[in-house]
Amino acid sequence: MADKDYYDILGVSKTATADEVKKAFRKQARKHHPDAGGSEEKFKEINEAYEVLSDEEKRKQYDTYGRYFGGNMPPGGAGGPGAGWPGGGFPGGAGGYSTVDMGDLGGIFENLFAGGASGKRSRAHRGADLQYDLTLTFDEALSGTSTKVDVKRTEQCSTCSGTGAKPGTSATTCPTCSGSGHVTQGQGVFGFSRPCQRCAGTGRIIEHPCTTCKGKGKVLRVKPLTVNIPPGVTDGGKLRFAGKGEPGTGGAPAGDLYVTTTIKPHPYFSRDGADVVLELPVTITEAALGTEVMVPTPDGGKVKLKVAPGTADGKVLRVPGKGAPKLKGRGSGDLKVRVKIAVPQKLTSEQKDLLREFESLRSDDVRAHIA
C-alpha cells in the first residue's frame, strides 16, 4: 500500500489534538459518505486515516515511521520499524488492527440520513410533478377562466388499496433486509448501505401480486381537475398548481401540476406582455392631414383616438390602462395602436393626376434633409 498522509486526508496539522482529529473526521465523513453522494474510495481513505490518528499508539507508530503498515508486519530488529514490539509487528493481533472505540460517532449519520435509532431510512417520497398544455382563446387569457383539465397520473390501486398484494393476501417482510429495504456491507468502522436486491428496496416481498396493478400498488388514471386561470396569462406562460401532481408515498406531499398556456390568435389584437397591440389602417390623406377615429378596445368597448397631422407609418399611439391585466403587480398594460398607412391599389385617372400634383409639390420637402 502506498504511503498516505493521514493528516492531509483529514485536513488537520500534525499537532492536532484528539478532539480536533475527531471533529475533522466528523466533517469529512459527513461530506464524503457514499449515502450522501460522496466517493466510496474517499470515504474508505477517511475512515482509514481516523482509525490510525484516533488511536494514541497507532498514531505514535505512524508519526515515527511515516507510514501505516496495516496487516503487513514491519521487519524487526534494532533498526527495523517493528523493533520493540513482540513478534516485530504492531499491537492489535495478527491483522495489525485493533478495534477503534468510536464513542458516539456511530450515530453521527442518524440525522443526516433520516435513519433514526433503528437504522431504517424513510421511504417517504414527494410525488412527481406533472405537465399539462392548455389552449385558451384570446379573451379567456385576457379575462381569466376556470376550466377542467384531464390529467394522467398514478394513483393508489383501489383493488388492493395500494398494498400491491392480491386481495385476501398480504406482503411479507423481506427476510434478507428484515424490512429495512437496504443491506449493509461491513467496511472499516462504518458499513455501506445498498438497496436490497431481493425486495428492490421496498422491504416487502409480494408472493401473490394484485392482478390490477401487477404488484405496484398504483395504477395510471385520467384525473379531471379544475384549474383557475388568472387574468392576463401570456402565450407560453407556465402556471403552478401546488399539490395537484402525483401523490406522494409514505406520507410525503404530492407533486405540483404545471400548466403551460397557448393562446389562439385574435383577428386584430395581439399581445406584447401586458400590452395589447392593434394595427390601425389610415389613408395617406388621413395621415397627412390628421384625423380622429374610433378604435376597439380588448374589453369590448371603443375609444376615440386622435391621429395628428403628419403621422408617419409605424407610429405607435398609446391608450393607457386598456391592455391586459398584469399577472405580477396591479393594474393593466396599455393598448398600443400602431398606425399603418394604407396605400391604395386601384386609382382612377383623376386620382392619379391629383397624386402626381401633390407629389410634385412635396417631393422637394421630403428629400431636403439628404440634399
Secondary structure in CASP SS format (residue, H / E / C, confidence):
PFRMAT SS
TARGET T0000
AUTHOR 0000-0000-0000
METHOD secondary structure of the structure
MODEL  1
M C 1.00
A C 1.00
D C 1.00
K C 1.00
D C 1.00
Y H 1.00
Y H 1.00
D H 1.00
I H 1.00
L H 1.00
G C 1.00
V C 1.00
S C 1.00
K C 1.00
T C 1.00
A C 1.00
T C 1.00
A H 1.00
D H 1.00
E H 1.00
V H 1.00
K H 1.00
K H 1.00
A H 1.00
F H 1.00
R H 1.00
K H 1.00
Q H 1.00
A H 1.00
R H 1.00
K H 1.00
H H 1.00
H C 1.00
P H 1.00
D H 1.00
A H 1.00
G C 1.00
G C 1.00
S C 1.00
E H 1.00
E H 1.00
K H 1.00
F H 1.00
K H 1.00
E H 1.00
I H 1.00
N H 1.00
E H 1.00
A H 1.00
Y H 1.00
E H 1.00
V H 1.00
L H 1.00
S C 1.00
D C 1.00
E H 1.00
E H 1.00
K H 1.00
R H 1.00
K H 1.00
Q H 1.00
Y H 1.00
D H 1.00
T H 1.00
Y H 1.00
G C 1.00
R C 1.00
Y C 1.00
F C 1.00
G C 1.00
G C 1.00
N C 1.00
M C 1.00
P C 1.00
P C 1.00
G C 1.00
G C 1.00
A C 1.00
G C 1.00
G C 1.00
P C 1.00
G C 1.00
A C 1.00
G C 1.00
W C 1.00
P H 1.00
G H 1.00
G H 1.00
G C 1.00
F C 1.00
P C 1.00
G C 1.00
G C 1.00
A C 1.00
G C 1.00
G C 1.00
Y C 1.00
S C 1.00
T C 1.00
V C 1.00
D C 1.00
M C 1.00
G H 1.00
D H 1.00
L H 1.00
G H 1.00
G H 1.00
I C 1.00
F C 1.00
E C 1.00
N C 1.00
L C 1.00
F C 1.00
A C 1.00
G C 1.00
G C 1.00
A C 1.00
S C 1.00
G C 1.00
K C 1.00
R C 1.00
S C 1.00
R C 1.00
A C 1.00
H E 1.00
R C 1.00
G C 1.00
A C 1.00
D C 1.00
L E 1.00
Q E 1.00
Y E 1.00
D E 1.00
L E 1.00
T E 1.00
L E 1.00
T C 1.00
F H 1.00
D H 1.00
E H 1.00
A H 1.00
L H 1.00
S H 1.00
G C 1.00
T E 1.00
S E 1.00
T E 1.00
K E 1.00
V E 1.00
D E 1.00
V E 1.00
K E 1.00
R E 1.00
T E 1.00
E E 1.00
Q E 1.00
C C 1.00
S C 1.00
T C 1.00
C C 1.00
S C 1.00
G C 1.00
T C 1.00
G C 1.00
A E 1.00
K C 1.00
P C 1.00
G C 1.00
T C 1.00
S C 1.00
A C 1.00
T E 1.00
T E 1.00
C C 1.00
P C 1.00
T C 1.00
C C 1.00
S C 1.00
G C 1.00
S C 1.00
G C 1.00
H E 1.00
V E 1.00
T E 1.00
Q E 1.00
G E 1.00
Q E 1.00
G C 1.00
V C 1.00
F E 1.00
G E 1.00
F E 1.00
S E 1.00
R E 1.00
P E 1.00
C C 1.00
Q C 1.00
R C 1.00
C C 1.00
A C 1.00
G C 1.00
T C 1.00
G C 1.00
R E 1.00
I E 1.00
I C 1.00
E C 1.00
H C 1.00
P E 1.00
C C 1.00
T C 1.00
T C 1.00
C C 1.00
K C 1.00
G C 1.00
K C 1.00
G C 1.00
K E 1.00
V E 1.00
L E 1.00
R E 1.00
V E 1.00
K E 1.00
P E 1.00
L E 1.00
T E 1.00
V E 1.00
N E 1.00
I E 1.00
P C 1.00
P C 1.00
G C 1.00
V C 1.00
T C 1.00
D C 1.00
G C 1.00
G C 1.00
K E 1.00
L E 1.00
R E 1.00
F E 1.00
A C 1.00
G C 1.00
K C 1.00
G C 1.00
E C 1.00
P C 1.00
G C 1.00
T E 1.00
G C 1.00
G C 1.00
A C 1.00
P C 1.00
A C 1.00
G C 1.00
D C 1.00
L E 1.00
Y E 1.00
V E 1.00
T E 1.00
T E 1.00
T E 1.00
I E 1.00
K C 1.00
P C 1.00
H C 1.00
P C 1.00
Y C 1.00
F E 1.00
S E 1.00
R E 1.00
D E 1.00
G C 1.00
A C 1.00
D E 1.00
V E 1.00
V E 1.00
L E 1.00
E E 1.00
L E 1.00
P E 1.00
V E 1.00
T E 1.00
I H 1.00
T H 1.00
E H 1.00
A H 1.00
A H 1.00
L H 1.00
G C 1.00
T E 1.00
E E 1.00
V E 1.00
M E 1.00
V E 1.00
P E 1.00
T C 1.00
P C 1.00
D C 1.00
G C 1.00
G C 1.00
K E 1.00
V E 1.00
K E 1.00
L E 1.00
K E 1.00
V E 1.00
A C 1.00
P C 1.00
G C 1.00
T C 1.00
A C 1.00
D C 1.00
G C 1.00
K C 1.00
V E 1.00
L E 1.00
R E 1.00
V E 1.00
P C 1.00
G C 1.00
K C 1.00
G C 1.00
A C 1.00
P E 1.00
K C 1.00
L C 1.00
K C 1.00
G C 1.00
R C 1.00
G C 1.00
S E 1.00
G C 1.00
D C 1.00
L E 1.00
K E 1.00
V E 1.00
R E 1.00
V E 1.00
K E 1.00
I E 1.00
A E 1.00
V C 1.00
P C 1.00
Q C 1.00
K C 1.00
L C 1.00
T C 1.00
S H 1.00
E H 1.00
Q H 1.00
K H 1.00
D H 1.00
L H 1.00
L H 1.00
R H 1.00
E H 1.00
F H 1.00
E H 1.00
S H 1.00
L H 1.00
R H 1.00
S H 1.00
D H 1.00
D H 1.00
V H 1.00
R C 1.00
A H 1.00
H H 1.00
I H 1.00
A C 1.00
END
